Amino acid sequence: MKKLPALFLFALVASVGCNRVPGHVIPPDDMAEIMADLNTAEAVAETNHAMFPNDSTRRVLRQSIYMAHGITEADFDSSMMWYGRNIDRYVEMCELTIETLEARQKKLGMQMSDRMGMSVSGDSVDVWQSSHYLNLNNRLPSRIIYFTLSADDNWLPGDYYTWRLKVINGEPSTQWGFIAEYEDGSVETLNLATTGRLWTEASFISDSTKTMKEIRGYVDLGEQSGLYVDSITLVRKRVDPEKYSQRYRQRRFRSAEGGQIIGTR
């Protein structure tokens, strides 16, 4: 060992240190692989409701992932509890998970377009363009996450968007907002509040009789400090007659003379 270069020894020790966890805890590298598989499985289940219609079918899917990695659900849960009590290590593990997912996307030739423009085809796709994980700490000026999407050839009238995220280490009262602009100059907005632990979401349904040219949204997670937001997705789906009635929550506007916007209700 004395013959090894000092820098190599330092790197080796640092690498071992990063993976050092108690014996009953799944190491960060392995945990990142498992988390990446679970995130992928959840996305598949979310976009294939006919195949995974309930919690039981999704549980079977998760169990198959645990088996593939040679662990049990209890092993995974106990490890997550340890990471939850050691937030710095949890953040490291989440970053490894993101790196793993991005590496898989690159290998499959599925890299995302840059933030200035994005064109994603398909009837059900995740069009979220930013990081899927955020650490909303006290150094940030606000707890607001936002997005802006401009129309491309894959947009269709009646498309609806479900914005979903998981909040770790908190249970905030979440405020959502959407603004959609149409080619005829009309505007629709939606504002709503949700509460709950872990998963929370909000959906916006575009007008099936108009062509939308832009949609913007924000989510305000309030003033609670030390929030960790995980698994952010913005899934676009095609018009669904069964969900279309939910548009009653949205407020419609139209353009008036002089470029002013006036409400219709």
LUMVOMI-589302 format. One record per residue (C-alpha): residue number from 1; residue in one letter; x, y, z. Coordinates in nm, 2 decimals. Layout:
BEGIN
<pt><num>NUM</num><residu>a</residu><x>X</x><y>Y</y><z>Z</z></pt>
...
end
This chain:
BEGIN
<pt><num>1</num><residu>m</residu><x>0.00</x><y>0.00</y><z>0.00</z></pt>
<pt><num>2</num><residu>k</residu><x>0.29</x><y>0.24</y><z>0.07</z></pt>
<pt><num>3</num><residu>k</residu><x>0.38</x><y>0.22</y><z>-0.30</z></pt>
<pt><num>4</num><residu>l</residu><x>0.04</x><y>0.37</y><z>-0.41</z></pt>
<pt><num>5</num><residu>p</residu><x>0.04</x><y>0.74</y><z>-0.49</z></pt>
<pt><num>6</num><residu>a</residu><x>-0.08</x><y>0.96</y><z>-0.21</z></pt>
<pt><num>7</num><residu>l</residu><x>-0.35</x><y>1.11</y><z>-0.42</z></pt>
<pt><num>8</num><residu>f</residu><x>-0.49</x><y>0.77</y><z>-0.51</z></pt>
<pt><num>9</num><residu>l</residu><x>-0.49</x><y>0.67</y><z>-0.14</z></pt>
<pt><num>10</num><residu>f</residu><x>-0.68</x><y>0.99</y><z>-0.06</z></pt>
<pt><num>11</num><residu>a</residu><x>-0.94</x><y>0.93</y><z>-0.33</z></pt>
<pt><num>12</num><residu>l</residu><x>-0.98</x><y>0.57</y><z>-0.21</z></pt>
<pt><num>13</num><residu>v</residu><x>-1.04</x><y>0.67</y><z>0.15</z></pt>
<pt><num>14</num><residu>a</residu><x>-1.28</x><y>0.95</y><z>0.05</z></pt>
<pt><num>15</num><residu>s</residu><x>-1.48</x><y>0.71</y><z>-0.16</z></pt>
<pt><num>16</num><residu>v</residu><x>-1.50</x><y>0.45</y><z>0.12</z></pt>
<pt><num>17</num><residu>g</residu><x>-1.60</x><y>0.73</y><z>0.36</z></pt>
<pt><num>18</num><residu>c</residu><x>-1.89</x><y>0.85</y><z>0.14</z></pt>
<pt><num>19</num><residu>n</residu><x>-2.03</x><y>0.50</y><z>0.13</z></pt>
<pt><num>20</num><residu>r</residu><x>-1.98</x><y>0.42</y><z>0.51</z></pt>
<pt><num>21</num><residu>v</residu><x>-2.32</x><y>0.36</y><z>0.68</z></pt>
<pt><num>22</num><residu>p</residu><x>-2.43</x><y>0.14</y><z>0.96</z></pt>
<pt><num>23</num><residu>g</residu><x>-2.44</x><y>-0.23</y><z>0.87</z></pt>
<pt><num>24</num><residu>h</residu><x>-2.82</x><y>-0.25</y><z>0.85</z></pt>
<pt><num>25</num><residu>v</residu><x>-2.84</x><y>0.05</y><z>0.61</z></pt>
<pt><num>26</num><residu>i</residu><x>-2.82</x><y>0.01</y><z>0.23</z></pt>
<pt><num>27</num><residu>p</residu><x>-2.52</x><y>0.20</y><z>0.10</z></pt>
<pt><num>28</num><residu>p</residu><x>-2.58</x><y>0.52</y><z>-0.09</z></pt>
<pt><num>29</num><residu>d</residu><x>-2.46</x><y>0.38</y><z>-0.43</z></pt>
<pt><num>30</num><residu>d</residu><x>-2.69</x><y>0.08</y><z>-0.40</z></pt>
<pt><num>31</num><residu>m</residu><x>-2.97</x><y>0.29</y><z>-0.26</z></pt>
<pt><num>32</num><residu>a</residu><x>-2.94</x><y>0.53</y><z>-0.56</z></pt>
<pt><num>33</num><residu>e</residu><x>-2.99</x><y>0.24</y><z>-0.80</z></pt>
<pt><num>34</num><residu>i</residu><x>-3.29</x><y>0.12</y><z>-0.61</z></pt>
<pt><num>35</num><residu>m</residu><x>-3.44</x><y>0.47</y><z>-0.59</z></pt>
<pt><num>36</num><residu>a</residu><x>-3.38</x><y>0.51</y><z>-0.97</z></pt>
<pt><num>37</num><residu>d</residu><x>-3.56</x><y>0.19</y><z>-1.04</z></pt>
<pt><num>38</num><residu>l</residu><x>-3.85</x><y>0.28</y><z>-0.81</z></pt>
<pt><num>39</num><residu>n</residu><x>-3.88</x><y>0.63</y><z>-0.97</z></pt>
<pt><num>40</num><residu>t</residu><x>-3.89</x><y>0.47</y><z>-1.32</z></pt>
<pt><num>41</num><residu>a</residu><x>-4.15</x><y>0.21</y><z>-1.21</z></pt>
<pt><num>42</num><residu>e</residu><x>-4.37</x><y>0.48</y><z>-1.06</z></pt>
<pt><num>43</num><residu>a</residu><x>-4.35</x><y>0.68</y><z>-1.38</z></pt>
<pt><num>44</num><residu>v</residu><x>-4.45</x><y>0.37</y><z>-1.58</z></pt>
<pt><num>45</num><residu>a</residu><x>-4.74</x><y>0.30</y><z>-1.34</z></pt>
<pt><num>46</num><residu>e</residu><x>-4.85</x><y>0.66</y><z>-1.35</z></pt>
<pt><num>47</num><residu>t</residu><x>-4.88</x><y>0.66</y><z>-1.73</z></pt>
<pt><num>48</num><residu>n</residu><x>-5.02</x><y>0.31</y><z>-1.76</z></pt>
<pt><num>49</num><residu>h</residu><x>-5.33</x><y>0.32</y><z>-1.53</z></pt>
<pt><num>50</num><residu>a</residu><x>-5.50</x><y>0.03</y><z>-1.71</z></pt>
<pt><num>51</num><residu>m</residu><x>-5.21</x><y>-0.20</y><z>-1.62</z></pt>
<pt><num>52</num><residu>f</residu><x>-5.16</x><y>-0.06</y><z>-1.27</z></pt>
<pt><num>53</num><residu>p</residu><x>-5.51</x><y>0.05</y><z>-1.16</z></pt>
<pt><num>54</num><residu>n</residu><x>-5.47</x><y>0.04</y><z>-0.79</z></pt>
<pt><num>55</num><residu>d</residu><x>-5.22</x><y>0.03</y><z>-0.50</z></pt>
<pt><num>56</num><residu>s</residu><x>-5.21</x><y>-0.35</y><z>-0.49</z></pt>
<pt><num>57</num><residu>t</residu><x>-5.08</x><y>-0.37</y><z>-0.85</z></pt>
<pt><num>58</num><residu>r</residu><x>-4.82</x><y>-0.10</y><z>-0.78</z></pt>
<pt><num>59</num><residu>r</residu><x>-4.71</x><y>-0.27</y><z>-0.46</z></pt>
<pt><num>60</num><residu>v</residu><x>-4.64</x><y>-0.59</y><z>-0.66</z></pt>
<pt><num>61</num><residu>l</residu><x>-4.43</x><y>-0.38</y><z>-0.90</z></pt>
<pt><num>62</num><residu>r</residu><x>-4.23</x><y>-0.23</y><z>-0.61</z></pt>
<pt><num>63</num><residu>q</residu><x>-4.18</x><y>-0.58</y><z>-0.46</z></pt>
<pt><num>64</num><residu>s</residu><x>-4.04</x><y>-0.71</y><z>-0.78</z></pt>
<pt><num>65</num><residu>i</residu><x>-3.78</x><y>-0.43</y><z>-0.77</z></pt>
<pt><num>66</num><residu>y</residu><x>-3.68</x><y>-0.51</y><z>-0.41</z></pt>
<pt><num>67</num><residu>m</residu><x>-3.64</x><y>-0.88</y><z>-0.51</z></pt>
<pt><num>68</num><residu>a</residu><x>-3.43</x><y>-0.79</y><z>-0.80</z></pt>
<pt><num>69</num><residu>h</residu><x>-3.19</x><y>-0.60</y><z>-0.57</z></pt>
<pt><num>70</num><residu>g</residu><x>-3.19</x><y>-0.88</y><z>-0.31</z></pt>
<pt><num>71</num><residu>i</residu><x>-3.36</x><y>-0.68</y><z>-0.04</z></pt>
<pt><num>72</num><residu>t</residu><x>-3.70</x><y>-0.68</y><z>0.14</z></pt>
<pt><num>73</num><residu>e</residu><x>-3.94</x><y>-0.39</y><z>0.18</z></pt>
<pt><num>74</num><residu>a</residu><x>-3.85</x><y>-0.38</y><z>0.55</z></pt>
<pt><num>75</num><residu>d</residu><x>-3.48</x><y>-0.34</y><z>0.45</z></pt>
<pt><num>76</num><residu>f</residu><x>-3.57</x><y>-0.05</y><z>0.22</z></pt>
<pt><num>77</num><residu>d</residu><x>-3.80</x><y>0.12</y><z>0.48</z></pt>
<pt><num>78</num><residu>s</residu><x>-3.54</x><y>0.09</y><z>0.76</z></pt>
<pt><num>79</num><residu>s</residu><x>-3.27</x><y>0.24</y><z>0.54</z></pt>
<pt><num>80</num><residu>m</residu><x>-3.50</x><y>0.53</y><z>0.44</z></pt>
<pt><num>81</num><residu>m</residu><x>-3.57</x><y>0.60</y><z>0.81</z></pt>
<pt><num>82</num><residu>w</residu><x>-3.19</x><y>0.62</y><z>0.87</z></pt>
<pt><num>83</num><residu>y</residu><x>-3.14</x><y>0.85</y><z>0.58</z></pt>
<pt><num>84</num><residu>g</residu><x>-3.44</x><y>1.06</y><z>0.70</z></pt>
<pt><num>85</num><residu>r</residu><x>-3.26</x><y>1.11</y><z>1.03</z></pt>
<pt><num>86</num><residu>n</residu><x>-2.93</x><y>1.20</y><z>0.85</z></pt>
<pt><num>87</num><residu>i</residu><x>-3.05</x><y>1.46</y><z>0.60</z></pt>
<pt><num>88</num><residu>d</residu><x>-2.70</x><y>1.54</y><z>0.46</z></pt>
<pt><num>89</num><residu>r</residu><x>-2.66</x><y>1.17</y><z>0.36</z></pt>
<pt><num>90</num><residu>y</residu><x>-3.02</x><y>1.17</y><z>0.22</z></pt>
<pt><num>91</num><residu>v</residu><x>-2.93</x><y>1.47</y><z>0.00</z></pt>
<pt><num>92</num><residu>e</residu><x>-2.62</x><y>1.29</y><z>-0.12</z></pt>
<pt><num>93</num><residu>m</residu><x>-2.82</x><y>0.98</y><z>-0.20</z></pt>
<pt><num>94</num><residu>c</residu><x>-3.08</x><y>1.18</y><z>-0.39</z></pt>
<pt><num>95</num><residu>e</residu><x>-2.81</x><y>1.35</y><z>-0.59</z></pt>
<pt><num>96</num><residu>l</residu><x>-2.67</x><y>1.00</y><z>-0.68</z></pt>
<pt><num>97</num><residu>t</residu><x>-3.02</x><y>0.89</y><z>-0.78</z></pt>
<pt><num>98</num><residu>i</residu><x>-3.05</x><y>1.19</y><z>-1.01</z></pt>
<pt><num>99</num><residu>e</residu><x>-2.71</x><y>1.12</y><z>-1.16</z></pt>
<pt><num>100</num><residu>t</residu><x>-2.81</x><y>0.75</y><z>-1.22</z></pt>
<pt><num>101</num><residu>l</residu><x>-3.14</x><y>0.85</y><z>-1.39</z></pt>
<pt><num>102</num><residu>e</residu><x>-2.97</x><y>1.10</y><z>-1.61</z></pt>
<pt><num>103</num><residu>a</residu><x>-2.70</x><y>0.85</y><z>-1.71</z></pt>
<pt><num>104</num><residu>r</residu><x>-2.97</x><y>0.60</y><z>-1.80</z></pt>
<pt><num>105</num><residu>q</residu><x>-3.15</x><y>0.87</y><z>-2.01</z></pt>
<pt><num>106</num><residu>k</residu><x>-2.83</x><y>0.95</y><z>-2.19</z></pt>
<pt><num>107</num><residu>k</residu><x>-2.75</x><y>0.59</y><z>-2.26</z></pt>
<pt><num>108</num><residu>l</residu><x>-3.10</x><y>0.55</y><z>-2.42</z></pt>
<pt><num>109</num><residu>g</residu><x>-3.06</x><y>0.86</y><z>-2.62</z></pt>
<pt><num>110</num><residu>m</residu><x>-3.34</x><y>1.04</y><z>-2.43</z></pt>
<pt><num>111</num><residu>q</residu><x>-3.17</x><y>1.35</y><z>-2.32</z></pt>
<pt><num>112</num><residu>m</residu><x>-3.40</x><y>1.64</y><z>-2.25</z></pt>
<pt><num>113</num><residu>s</residu><x>-3.39</x><y>1.96</y><z>-2.46</z></pt>
<pt><num>114</num><residu>d</residu><x>-3.27</x><y>2.28</y><z>-2.30</z></pt>
<pt><num>115</num><residu>r</residu><x>-3.50</x><y>2.51</y><z>-2.10</z></pt>
<pt><num>116</num><residu>m</residu><x>-3.55</x><y>2.75</y><z>-2.39</z></pt>
<pt><num>117</num><residu>g</residu><x>-3.74</x><y>2.50</y><z>-2.60</z></pt>
<pt><num>118</num><residu>m</residu><x>-3.87</x><y>2.15</y><z>-2.57</z></pt>
<pt><num>119</num><residu>s</residu><x>-4.06</x><y>1.92</y><z>-2.81</z></pt>
<pt><num>120</num><residu>v</residu><x>-4.18</x><y>1.59</y><z>-2.66</z></pt>
<pt><num>121</num><residu>s</residu><x>-4.42</x><y>1.36</y><z>-2.85</z></pt>
<pt><num>122</num><residu>g</residu><x>-4.66</x><y>1.10</y><z>-2.72</z></pt>
<pt><num>123</num><residu>d</residu><x>-4.99</x><y>1.09</y><z>-2.54</z></pt>
<pt><num>124</num><residu>s</residu><x>-4.85</x><y>1.08</y><z>-2.19</z></pt>
<pt><num>125</num><residu>v</residu><x>-4.50</x><y>1.23</y><z>-2.12</z></pt>
<pt><num>126</num><residu>d</residu><x>-4.32</x><y>1.41</y><z>-1.85</z></pt>
<pt><num>127</num><residu>v</residu><x>-4.23</x><y>1.75</y><z>-1.98</z></pt>
<pt><num>128</num><residu>w</residu><x>-4.07</x><y>1.88</y><z>-1.66</z></pt>
<pt><num>129</num><residu>q</residu><x>-3.75</x><y>2.06</y><z>-1.77</z></pt>
<pt><num>130</num><residu>s</residu><x>-3.57</x><y>2.14</y><z>-1.45</z></pt>
<pt><num>131</num><residu>s</residu><x>-3.42</x><y>1.93</y><z>-1.17</z></pt>
<pt><num>132</num><residu>h</residu><x>-3.65</x><y>1.66</y><z>-1.03</z></pt>
<pt><num>133</num><residu>y</residu><x>-3.50</x><y>1.73</y><z>-0.68</z></pt>
<pt><num>134</num><residu>l</residu><x>-3.47</x><y>2.06</y><z>-0.50</z></pt>
<pt><num>135</num><residu>n</residu><x>-3.34</x><y>2.16</y><z>-0.16</z></pt>
<pt><num>136</num><residu>l</residu><x>-3.54</x><y>2.46</y><z>-0.04</z></pt>
<pt><num>137</num><residu>n</residu><x>-3.32</x><y>2.59</y><z>0.24</z></pt>
<pt><num>138</num><residu>n</residu><x>-3.30</x><y>2.92</y><z>0.42</z></pt>
<pt><num>139</num><residu>r</residu><x>-3.04</x><y>3.06</y><z>0.18</z></pt>
<pt><num>140</num><residu>l</residu><x>-3.30</x><y>3.08</y><z>-0.10</z></pt>
<pt><num>141</num><residu>p</residu><x>-3.51</x><y>3.39</y><z>-0.13</z></pt>
<pt><num>142</num><residu>s</residu><x>-3.84</x><y>3.20</y><z>-0.16</z></pt>
<pt><num>143</num><residu>r</residu><x>-4.01</x><y>2.86</y><z>-0.16</z></pt>
<pt><num>144</num><residu>i</residu><x>-4.16</x><y>2.91</y><z>-0.50</z></pt>
<pt><num>145</num><residu>i</residu><x>-4.10</x><y>2.67</y><z>-0.79</z></pt>
<pt><num>146</num><residu>y</residu><x>-4.21</x><y>2.77</y><z>-1.14</z></pt>
<pt><num>147</num><residu>f</residu><x>-4.21</x><y>2.67</y><z>-1.51</z></pt>
<pt><num>148</num><residu>t</residu><x>-4.29</x><y>2.81</y><z>-1.85</z></pt>
<pt><num>149</num><residu>l</residu><x>-4.36</x><y>2.60</y><z>-2.16</z></pt>
<pt><num>150</num><residu>s</residu><x>-4.42</x><y>2.73</y><z>-2.51</z></pt>
<pt><num>151</num><residu>a</residu><x>-4.62</x><y>2.55</y><z>-2.77</z></pt>
<pt><num>152</num><residu>d</residu><x>-4.47</x><y>2.30</y><z>-3.02</z></pt>
<pt><num>153</num><residu>d</residu><x>-4.60</x><y>2.07</y><z>-3.28</z></pt>
<pt><num>154</num><residu>n</residu><x>-4.70</x><y>1.81</y><z>-3.02</z></pt>
<pt><num>155</num><residu>w</residu><x>-4.94</x><y>2.02</y><z>-2.83</z></pt>
<pt><num>156</num><residu>l</residu><x>-5.31</x><y>1.95</y><z>-2.89</z></pt>
<pt><num>157</num><residu>p</residu><x>-5.63</x><y>2.12</y><z>-2.77</z></pt>
<pt><num>158</num><residu>g</residu><x>-5.76</x><y>1.97</y><z>-2.45</z></pt>
<pt><num>159</num><residu>d</residu><x>-5.42</x><y>1.86</y><z>-2.33</z></pt>
<pt><num>160</num><residu>y</residu><x>-5.41</x><y>1.84</y><z>-1.95</z></pt>
<pt><num>161</num><residu>y</residu><x>-5.11</x><y>1.88</y><z>-1.72</z></pt>
<pt><num>162</num><residu>t</residu><x>-5.06</x><y>1.72</y><z>-1.38</z></pt>
<pt><num>163</num><residu>w</residu><x>-4.78</x><y>1.87</y><z>-1.17</z></pt>
<pt><num>164</num><residu>r</residu><x>-4.67</x><y>1.64</y><z>-0.89</z></pt>
<pt><num>165</num><residu>l</residu><x>-4.40</x><y>1.64</y><z>-0.63</z></pt>
<pt><num>166</num><residu>k</residu><x>-4.30</x><y>1.47</y><z>-0.30</z></pt>
<pt><num>167</num><residu>v</residu><x>-4.21</x><y>1.69</y><z>0.00</z></pt>
<pt><num>168</num><residu>i</residu><x>-3.96</x><y>1.54</y><z>0.25</z></pt>
<pt><num>169</num><residu>n</residu><x>-3.91</x><y>1.66</y><z>0.60</z></pt>
<pt><num>170</num><residu>g</residu><x>-4.23</x><y>1.88</y><z>0.61</z></pt>
<pt><num>171</num><residu>e</residu><x>-4.60</x><y>1.91</y><z>0.56</z></pt>
<pt><num>172</num><residu>p</residu><x>-4.66</x><y>2.25</y><z>0.40</z></pt>
<pt><num>173</num><residu>s</residu><x>-4.98</x><y>2.41</y><z>0.29</z></pt>
<pt><num>174</num><residu>t</residu><x>-4.91</x><y>2.43</y><z>-0.08</z></pt>
<pt><num>175</num><residu>q</residu><x>-5.04</x><y>2.70</y><z>-0.31</z></pt>
<pt><num>176</num><residu>w</residu><x>-5.06</x><y>2.62</y><z>-0.69</z></pt>
<pt><num>177</num><residu>g</residu><x>-5.11</x><y>2.85</y><z>-0.98</z></pt>
<pt><num>178</num><residu>f</residu><x>-5.15</x><y>2.80</y><z>-1.36</z></pt>
<pt><num>179</num><residu>i</residu><x>-5.18</x><y>3.05</y><z>-1.64</z></pt>
<pt><num>180</num><residu>a</residu><x>-5.26</x><y>2.94</y><z>-2.00</z></pt>
<pt><num>181</num><residu>e</residu><x>-5.26</x><y>3.18</y><z>-2.30</z></pt>
<pt><num>182</num><residu>y</residu><x>-5.44</x><y>3.09</y><z>-2.62</z></pt>
<pt><num>183</num><residu>e</residu><x>-5.38</x><y>3.20</y><z>-2.98</z></pt>
<pt><num>184</num><residu>d</residu><x>-5.70</x><y>3.40</y><z>-2.99</z></pt>
<pt><num>185</num><residu>g</residu><x>-5.58</x><y>3.61</y><z>-2.70</z></pt>
<pt><num>186</num><residu>s</residu><x>-5.79</x><y>3.45</y><z>-2.43</z></pt>
<pt><num>187</num><residu>v</residu><x>-5.64</x><y>3.35</y><z>-2.10</z></pt>
<pt><num>188</num><residu>e</residu><x>-5.73</x><y>3.09</y><z>-1.83</z></pt>
<pt><num>189</num><residu>t</residu><x>-5.61</x><y>3.07</y><z>-1.48</z></pt>
<pt><num>190</num><residu>l</residu><x>-5.63</x><y>2.82</y><z>-1.20</z></pt>
<pt><num>191</num><residu>n</residu><x>-5.54</x><y>2.88</y><z>-0.83</z></pt>
<pt><num>192</num><residu>l</residu><x>-5.58</x><y>2.62</y><z>-0.56</z></pt>
<pt><num>193</num><residu>a</residu><x>-5.44</x><y>2.50</y><z>-0.23</z></pt>
<pt><num>194</num><residu>t</residu><x>-5.35</x><y>2.15</y><z>-0.12</z></pt>
<pt><num>195</num><residu>t</residu><x>-5.22</x><y>2.00</y><z>0.21</z></pt>
<pt><num>196</num><residu>g</residu><x>-5.08</x><y>1.67</y><z>0.29</z></pt>
<pt><num>197</num><residu>r</residu><x>-4.78</x><y>1.46</y><z>0.37</z></pt>
<pt><num>198</num><residu>l</residu><x>-4.53</x><y>1.34</y><z>0.11</z></pt>
<pt><num>199</num><residu>w</residu><x>-4.72</x><y>1.34</y><z>-0.23</z></pt>
<pt><num>200</num><residu>t</residu><x>-4.91</x><y>1.64</y><z>-0.35</z></pt>
<pt><num>201</num><residu>e</residu><x>-5.03</x><y>1.75</y><z>-0.70</z></pt>
<pt><num>202</num><residu>a</residu><x>-5.25</x><y>1.98</y><z>-0.90</z></pt>
<pt><num>203</num><residu>s</residu><x>-5.39</x><y>1.96</y><z>-1.26</z></pt>
<pt><num>204</num><residu>f</residu><x>-5.47</x><y>2.21</y><z>-1.53</z></pt>
<pt><num>205</num><residu>i</residu><x>-5.70</x><y>2.11</y><z>-1.83</z></pt>
<pt><num>206</num><residu>s</residu><x>-5.67</x><y>2.32</y><z>-2.15</z></pt>
<pt><num>207</num><residu>d</residu><x>-5.97</x><y>2.42</y><z>-2.36</z></pt>
<pt><num>208</num><residu>s</residu><x>-6.04</x><y>2.16</y><z>-2.62</z></pt>
<pt><num>209</num><residu>t</residu><x>-6.18</x><y>2.42</y><z>-2.86</z></pt>
<pt><num>210</num><residu>k</residu><x>-5.87</x><y>2.65</y><z>-2.86</z></pt>
<pt><num>211</num><residu>t</residu><x>-5.51</x><y>2.63</y><z>-2.95</z></pt>
<pt><num>212</num><residu>m</residu><x>-5.28</x><y>2.70</y><z>-2.65</z></pt>
<pt><num>213</num><residu>k</residu><x>-4.96</x><y>2.89</y><z>-2.71</z></pt>
<pt><num>214</num><residu>e</residu><x>-4.81</x><y>2.90</y><z>-2.37</z></pt>
<pt><num>215</num><residu>i</residu><x>-4.86</x><y>2.76</y><z>-2.01</z></pt>
<pt><num>216</num><residu>r</residu><x>-4.70</x><y>2.89</y><z>-1.70</z></pt>
<pt><num>217</num><residu>g</residu><x>-4.72</x><y>2.76</y><z>-1.34</z></pt>
<pt><num>218</num><residu>y</residu><x>-4.59</x><y>2.81</y><z>-0.99</z></pt>
<pt><num>219</num><residu>v</residu><x>-4.61</x><y>2.62</y><z>-0.66</z></pt>
<pt><num>220</num><residu>d</residu><x>-4.55</x><y>2.81</y><z>-0.34</z></pt>
<pt><num>221</num><residu>l</residu><x>-4.45</x><y>2.59</y><z>-0.05</z></pt>
<pt><num>222</num><residu>g</residu><x>-4.48</x><y>2.86</y><z>0.22</z></pt>
<pt><num>223</num><residu>e</residu><x>-4.23</x><y>2.97</y><z>0.48</z></pt>
<pt><num>224</num><residu>q</residu><x>-4.15</x><y>2.63</y><z>0.64</z></pt>
<pt><num>225</num><residu>s</residu><x>-3.77</x><y>2.59</y><z>0.64</z></pt>
<pt><num>226</num><residu>g</residu><x>-3.56</x><y>2.28</y><z>0.56</z></pt>
<pt><num>227</num><residu>l</residu><x>-3.79</x><y>2.14</y><z>0.29</z></pt>
<pt><num>228</num><residu>y</residu><x>-3.66</x><y>1.87</y><z>0.05</z></pt>
<pt><num>229</num><residu>v</residu><x>-3.87</x><y>1.83</y><z>-0.27</z></pt>
<pt><num>230</num><residu>d</residu><x>-3.83</x><y>1.51</y><z>-0.46</z></pt>
<pt><num>231</num><residu>s</residu><x>-3.96</x><y>1.34</y><z>-0.77</z></pt>
<pt><num>232</num><residu>i</residu><x>-4.10</x><y>1.65</y><z>-0.94</z></pt>
<pt><num>233</num><residu>t</residu><x>-4.29</x><y>1.57</y><z>-1.26</z></pt>
<pt><num>234</num><residu>l</residu><x>-4.52</x><y>1.76</y><z>-1.50</z></pt>
<pt><num>235</num><residu>v</residu><x>-4.71</x><y>1.50</y><z>-1.70</z></pt>
<pt><num>236</num><residu>r</residu><x>-4.89</x><y>1.60</y><z>-2.01</z></pt>
<pt><num>237</num><residu>k</residu><x>-5.18</x><y>1.38</y><z>-2.13</z></pt>
<pt><num>238</num><residu>r</residu><x>-5.43</x><y>1.41</y><z>-2.41</z></pt>
<pt><num>239</num><residu>v</residu><x>-5.79</x><y>1.52</y><z>-2.36</z></pt>
<pt><num>240</num><residu>d</residu><x>-5.99</x><y>1.30</y><z>-2.13</z></pt>
<pt><num>241</num><residu>p</residu><x>-6.37</x><y>1.34</y><z>-2.14</z></pt>
<pt><num>242</num><residu>e</residu><x>-6.40</x><y>1.20</y><z>-1.79</z></pt>
<pt><num>243</num><residu>k</residu><x>-6.18</x><y>1.47</y><z>-1.64</z></pt>
<pt><num>244</num><residu>y</residu><x>-6.29</x><y>1.75</y><z>-1.86</z></pt>
<pt><num>245</num><residu>s</residu><x>-6.57</x><y>1.86</y><z>-1.62</z></pt>
<pt><num>246</num><residu>q</residu><x>-6.30</x><y>1.95</y><z>-1.37</z></pt>
<pt><num>247</num><residu>r</residu><x>-6.24</x><y>2.27</y><z>-1.57</z></pt>
<pt><num>248</num><residu>y</residu><x>-6.51</x><y>2.43</y><z>-1.36</z></pt>
<pt><num>249</num><residu>r</residu><x>-6.24</x><y>2.53</y><z>-1.12</z></pt>
<pt><num>250</num><residu>q</residu><x>-6.06</x><y>2.73</y><z>-1.38</z></pt>
<pt><num>251</num><residu>r</residu><x>-6.13</x><y>3.10</y><z>-1.45</z></pt>
<pt><num>252</num><residu>r</residu><x>-6.17</x><y>3.21</y><z>-1.81</z></pt>
<pt><num>253</num><residu>f</residu><x>-6.08</x><y>3.55</y><z>-1.95</z></pt>
<pt><num>254</num><residu>r</residu><x>-6.10</x><y>3.70</y><z>-2.30</z></pt>
<pt><num>255</num><residu>s</residu><x>-5.93</x><y>3.98</y><z>-2.48</z></pt>
<pt><num>256</num><residu>a</residu><x>-6.11</x><y>4.31</y><z>-2.50</z></pt>
<pt><num>257</num><residu>e</residu><x>-6.04</x><y>4.61</y><z>-2.72</z></pt>
<pt><num>258</num><residu>g</residu><x>-5.71</x><y>4.79</y><z>-2.64</z></pt>
<pt><num>259</num><residu>g</residu><x>-5.54</x><y>4.46</y><z>-2.54</z></pt>
<pt><num>260</num><residu>q</residu><x>-5.70</x><y>4.46</y><z>-2.19</z></pt>
<pt><num>261</num><residu>i</residu><x>-5.81</x><y>4.13</y><z>-2.03</z></pt>
<pt><num>262</num><residu>i</residu><x>-6.16</x><y>4.11</y><z>-1.88</z></pt>
<pt><num>263</num><residu>g</residu><x>-6.31</x><y>3.82</y><z>-1.69</z></pt>
<pt><num>264</num><residu>t</residu><x>-6.60</x><y>3.61</y><z>-1.81</z></pt>
<pt><num>265</num><residu>r</residu><x>-6.69</x><y>3.48</y><z>-1.47</z></pt>
end
